[in-house]
Each structure stands twice: as structure tokens, then as C-alpha cells.
């Protein structure tokens, strides 16, 4: 059965570094899994300006 170089590389990487999955989860928690401030989200949505239908058209 054919196996791509990338698949082989990823399998070997996980065999040599079994802690890699846990490191990835920890890094994700640092940058992405954070509590959201609802007031900030509300202000961002309220201040949004709709994009015109054709953005490259100049206004006369």
C-alpha cells in the first residue's frame, strides 16, 4: 500500500516524540482557549462597517 512521505514523516515524528500531542494542546491553550469578554465582543460587532458591494469602485 502506498504511503506518502508526509504520512511517514508524521508517524515517525510521533514515535520519536510521544509528548508532541500534549505539547500542541498546551500551546493551543496559551493562544486560543481563552475566556471571551462578552462586552468586548459586543462592541466589536457594533462597530463593524459593512463592506460595499464592489470594493474597487471609486466614490464620485
N, CA, C and O atoms as CSV, one atom per row, in Angstrom:
chain,resi,resn,atom,element,x,y,z
A,1,UNK,N,N,0.837,-1.182,0.000
A,1,UNK,CA,C,0.000,0.000,0.000
A,1,UNK,C,C,0.888,1.255,0.000
A,1,UNK,O,O,1.894,1.318,0.707
A,2,UNK,N,N,0.498,2.235,-0.797
A,2,UNK,CA,C,1.281,3.472,-0.908
A,2,UNK,C,C,1.131,4.308,0.361
A,2,UNK,O,O,0.053,4.388,0.948
A,3,UNK,N,N,2.221,4.917,0.763
A,3,UNK,CA,C,2.215,5.825,1.908
A,3,UNK,C,C,3.058,7.034,1.529
A,3,UNK,O,O,4.212,6.893,1.125
A,4,UNK,N,N,2.487,8.202,1.660
A,4,UNK,CA,C,3.203,9.412,1.250
A,4,UNK,C,C,4.351,9.710,2.210
A,4,UNK,O,O,4.397,9.217,3.337
A,5,UNK,N,N,5.262,10.525,1.727
A,5,UNK,CA,C,6.407,10.915,2.554
A,5,UNK,C,C,5.957,11.684,3.790
A,5,UNK,O,O,6.530,11.526,4.868
A,6,UNK,N,N,4.952,12.500,3.636
A,6,UNK,CA,C,4.458,13.296,4.759
A,6,UNK,C,C,3.826,12.403,5.816
A,6,UNK,O,O,4.051,12.604,7.010
A,7,UNK,N,N,3.042,11.425,5.395
A,7,UNK,CA,C,2.432,10.493,6.347
A,7,UNK,C,C,3.510,9.724,7.103
A,7,UNK,O,O,3.421,9.557,8.319
A,8,UNK,N,N,4.507,9.264,6.396
A,8,UNK,CA,C,5.613,8.547,7.022
A,8,UNK,C,C,6.349,9.450,8.008
A,8,UNK,O,O,6.686,9.028,9.114
A,9,UNK,N,N,6.597,10.704,7.596
A,9,UNK,CA,C,7.281,11.658,8.467
A,9,UNK,C,C,6.486,11.896,9.749
A,9,UNK,O,O,7.053,11.898,10.842
A,10,UNK,N,N,5.167,12.097,9.615
A,10,UNK,CA,C,4.352,12.359,10.800
A,10,UNK,C,C,4.318,11.154,11.728
A,10,UNK,O,O,4.370,11.318,12.947
A,11,UNK,N,N,4.233,9.963,11.184
A,11,UNK,CA,C,4.217,8.774,12.022
A,11,UNK,C,C,5.545,8.617,12.768
A,11,UNK,O,O,5.562,8.320,13.963
A,12,UNK,N,N,6.647,8.818,12.058
A,12,UNK,CA,C,7.958,8.727,12.705
A,12,UNK,C,C,8.149,9.817,13.743
A,12,UNK,O,O,8.747,9.578,14.792
A,13,UNK,N,N,7.652,11.003,13.462
A,13,UNK,CA,C,7.756,12.108,14.421
A,13,UNK,C,C,7.008,11.776,15.706
A,13,UNK,O,O,7.516,12.021,16.800
A,14,UNK,N,N,5.819,11.228,15.583
A,14,UNK,CA,C,5.042,10.871,16.770
A,14,UNK,C,C,5.668,9.702,17.526
A,14,UNK,O,O,5.517,9.601,18.744
A,15,UNK,N,N,6.362,8.827,16.820
A,15,UNK,CA,C,7.043,7.726,17.510
A,15,UNK,C,C,8.258,8.234,18.278
A,15,UNK,O,O,8.538,7.763,19.380
A,16,UNK,N,N,8.973,9.185,17.707
A,16,UNK,CA,C,10.171,9.696,18.378
A,16,UNK,C,C,9.839,10.715,19.461
A,16,UNK,O,O,10.596,10.869,20.419
A,17,UNK,N,N,8.713,11.411,19.317
A,17,UNK,CA,C,8.300,12.412,20.315
A,17,UNK,C,C,6.866,12.148,20.746
A,17,UNK,O,O,5.955,12.832,20.278
A,18,UNK,N,N,6.636,11.174,21.627
A,18,UNK,CA,C,5.265,10.844,22.033
A,18,UNK,C,C,4.577,11.971,22.813
A,18,UNK,O,O,3.349,11.990,22.901
A,19,UNK,N,N,5.336,12.894,23.371
A,19,UNK,CA,C,4.753,14.008,24.128
A,19,UNK,C,C,4.292,15.145,23.224
A,19,UNK,O,O,3.780,16.149,23.719
A,20,UNK,N,N,4.459,15.015,21.929
A,20,UNK,CA,C,4.147,16.082,20.981
A,20,UNK,C,C,2.676,16.491,21.035
A,20,UNK,O,O,2.371,17.683,20.991
A,21,UNK,N,N,1.766,15.529,21.129
A,21,UNK,CA,C,0.345,15.862,21.187
A,21,UNK,C,C,0.022,16.716,22.410
A,21,UNK,O,O,-0.748,17.672,22.321
A,22,UNK,N,N,0.609,16.371,23.540
A,22,UNK,CA,C,0.359,17.150,24.763
A,22,UNK,C,C,0.961,18.545,24.659
A,22,UNK,O,O,0.370,19.509,25.146
A,23,UNK,N,N,2.118,18.665,24.036
A,23,UNK,CA,C,2.725,19.983,23.830
A,23,UNK,C,C,1.848,20.848,22.920
A,23,UNK,O,O,1.701,22.047,23.157
A,24,UNK,N,N,1.275,20.251,21.894
A,24,UNK,CA,C,0.395,21.003,20.996
A,24,UNK,C,C,-0.853,21.477,21.728
A,24,UNK,O,O,-1.294,22.610,21.532
A,25,UNK,N,N,-1.428,20.617,22.571
A,25,UNK,CA,C,-2.605,21.040,23.350
A,25,UNK,C,C,-2.269,22.181,24.302
A,25,UNK,O,O,-3.057,23.113,24.461
A,26,UNK,N,N,-1.100,22.107,24.933
A,26,UNK,CA,C,-0.686,23.168,25.857
A,26,UNK,C,C,-0.480,24.486,25.107
A,26,UNK,O,O,-0.874,25.545,25.595
A,27,UNK,N,N,0.133,24.422,23.931
A,27,UNK,CA,C,0.350,25.642,23.146
A,27,UNK,C,C,-0.983,26.230,22.679
A,27,UNK,O,O,-1.154,27.449,22.666
A,28,UNK,N,N,-1.914,25.376,22.299
A,28,UNK,CA,C,-3.228,25.864,21.892
A,28,UNK,C,C,-3.935,26.561,23.047
A,28,UNK,O,O,-4.591,27.584,22.853
A,29,UNK,N,N,-3.802,26.015,24.232
A,29,UNK,CA,C,-4.443,26.619,25.409
A,29,UNK,C,C,-3.881,28.005,25.691
A,29,UNK,O,O,-4.597,28.877,26.184
A,30,UNK,N,N,-2.610,28.213,25.383
A,30,UNK,CA,C,-1.995,29.528,25.621
A,30,UNK,C,C,-2.603,30.577,24.703
A,30,UNK,O,O,-2.908,31.685,25.145
A,31,UNK,N,N,-2.783,30.239,23.421
A,31,UNK,CA,C,-3.176,31.247,22.437
A,31,UNK,C,C,-4.656,31.282,22.105
A,31,UNK,O,O,-5.183,32.353,21.806
A,32,UNK,N,N,-5.347,30.148,22.149
A,32,UNK,CA,C,-6.699,30.113,21.622
A,32,UNK,C,C,-7.778,29.856,22.664
A,32,UNK,O,O,-8.831,30.493,22.617
A,33,UNK,N,N,-7.554,28.964,23.579
A,33,UNK,CA,C,-8.591,28.584,24.528
A,33,UNK,C,C,-8.617,29.552,25.700
A,33,UNK,O,O,-8.144,29.236,26.792
A,34,UNK,N,N,-9.161,30.705,25.472
A,34,UNK,CA,C,-9.239,31.742,26.495
A,34,UNK,C,C,-10.694,32.156,26.698
A,34,UNK,O,O,-11.500,32.098,25.769
A,35,UNK,N,N,-11.018,32.570,27.910
A,35,UNK,CA,C,-12.382,33.069,28.124
A,35,UNK,C,C,-12.598,34.362,27.336
A,35,UNK,O,O,-11.690,35.184,27.208
A,36,UNK,N,N,-13.794,34.525,26.819
A,36,UNK,CA,C,-14.106,35.680,25.996
A,36,UNK,C,C,-14.831,36.739,26.826
A,36,UNK,O,O,-15.700,36.421,27.639
A,37,UNK,N,N,-14.465,37.980,26.612
A,37,UNK,CA,C,-15.138,39.103,27.262
A,37,UNK,C,C,-16.338,39.476,26.397
A,37,UNK,O,O,-16.167,39.957,25.277
A,38,UNK,N,N,-17.521,39.264,26.894
A,38,UNK,CA,C,-18.734,39.489,26.105
A,38,UNK,C,C,-18.922,40.962,25.740
A,38,UNK,O,O,-19.422,41.260,24.655
A,39,UNK,N,N,-18.543,41.873,26.603
A,39,UNK,CA,C,-18.681,43.297,26.309
A,39,UNK,C,C,-17.772,43.703,25.147
A,39,UNK,O,O,-18.186,44.470,24.278
A,40,UNK,N,N,-16.561,43.203,25.125
A,40,UNK,CA,C,-15.645,43.499,24.034
A,40,UNK,C,C,-16.175,42.933,22.726
A,40,UNK,O,O,-16.122,43.606,21.697
A,41,UNK,N,N,-16.682,41.713,22.750
A,41,UNK,CA,C,-17.254,41.128,21.535
A,41,UNK,C,C,-18.442,41.939,21.040
A,41,UNK,O,O,-18.593,42.136,19.834
A,42,UNK,N,N,-19.284,42.409,21.944
A,42,UNK,CA,C,-20.450,43.208,21.558
A,42,UNK,C,C,-20.009,44.520,20.910
A,42,UNK,O,O,-20.583,44.936,19.903
A,43,UNK,N,N,-18.990,45.177,21.480
A,43,UNK,CA,C,-18.503,46.438,20.916
A,43,UNK,C,C,-17.874,46.221,19.536
A,43,UNK,O,O,-18.041,47.056,18.647
A,44,UNK,N,N,-17.161,45.121,19.352
A,44,UNK,CA,C,-16.562,44.836,18.041
A,44,UNK,C,C,-17.642,44.627,16.988
A,44,UNK,O,O,-17.525,45.130,15.870
A,45,UNK,N,N,-18.686,43.893,17.333
A,45,UNK,CA,C,-19.773,43.669,16.383
A,45,UNK,C,C,-20.516,44.959,16.068
A,45,UNK,O,O,-20.907,45.188,14.923
A,46,UNK,N,N,-20.714,45.803,17.079
A,46,UNK,CA,C,-21.452,47.050,16.878
A,46,UNK,C,C,-20.656,48.050,16.030
A,46,UNK,O,O,-21.250,48.854,15.313
A,47,UNK,N,N,-19.337,48.010,16.101
A,47,UNK,CA,C,-18.527,48.991,15.375
A,47,UNK,C,C,-18.157,48.529,13.969
A,47,UNK,O,O,-17.430,49.228,13.263
A,48,UNK,N,N,-18.631,47.400,13.567
A,48,UNK,CA,C,-18.307,46.862,12.250
A,48,UNK,C,C,-18.982,47.675,11.145
A,48,UNK,O,O,-20.160,48.017,11.247
A,49,UNK,N,N,-18.226,47.981,10.088
A,49,UNK,CA,C,-18.736,48.736,8.950
A,49,UNK,C,C,-18.963,47.750,7.804
A,49,UNK,O,O,-18.050,47.000,7.455
A,50,UNK,N,N,-20.157,47.735,7.213
A,50,UNK,CA,C,-20.402,46.792,6.124
A,50,UNK,C,C,-19.546,47.105,4.899
A,50,UNK,O,O,-19.299,48.267,4.574
A,51,UNK,N,N,-19.109,46.062,4.240
A,51,UNK,CA,C,-18.294,46.225,3.048
A,51,UNK,C,C,-19.206,46.541,1.865
A,51,UNK,O,O,-20.263,45.927,1.718
A,52,UNK,N,N,-18.801,47.508,1.007
A,52,UNK,CA,C,-19.622,47.819,-0.170
A,52,UNK,C,C,-19.657,46.638,-1.143
A,52,UNK,O,O,-18.812,45.744,-1.087
A,53,UNK,N,N,-20.629,46.655,-2.014
A,53,UNK,CA,C,-20.818,45.552,-2.958
A,53,UNK,C,C,-19.602,45.400,-3.886
A,53,UNK,O,O,-19.173,44.281,-4.168
A,54,UNK,N,N,-19.069,46.488,-4.342
A,54,UNK,CA,C,-17.908,46.421,-5.212
A,54,UNK,C,C,-16.840,47.303,-4.598
A,54,UNK,O,O,-16.922,48.529,-4.675
A,55,UNK,N,N,-15.835,46.686,-3.987
A,55,UNK,CA,C,-14.874,47.443,-3.181
A,55,UNK,C,C,-13.940,48.318,-3.998
A,55,UNK,O,O,-13.394,49.284,-3.465
A,56,UNK,N,N,-13.735,48.009,-5.288
A,56,UNK,CA,C,-12.774,48.775,-6.083
A,56,UNK,C,C,-13.402,49.975,-6.796
A,56,UNK,O,O,-12.695,50.747,-7.444
A,57,UNK,N,N,-14.688,50.132,-6.683
A,57,UNK,CA,C,-15.361,51.259,-7.325
A,57,UNK,C,C,-15.081,52.526,-6.519
A,57,UNK,O,O,-15.241,52.549,-5.299
A,58,UNK,N,N,-14.660,53.584,-7.226
A,58,UNK,CA,C,-14.405,54.833,-6.535
A,58,UNK,C,C,-15.714,55.574,-6.326
A,58,UNK,O,O,-16.643,55.469,-7.127
A,59,UNK,N,N,-15.768,56.309,-5.256
A,59,UNK,CA,C,-16.980,57.092,-4.968
A,59,UNK,C,C,-16.852,58.464,-5.597
A,59,UNK,O,O,-15.841,59.144,-5.420
A,60,UNK,N,N,-17.848,58.860,-6.312
A,60,UNK,CA,C,-17.801,60.145,-7.027
A,60,UNK,C,C,-18.378,61.249,-6.178
A,60,UNK,O,O,-18.424,62.401,-6.610
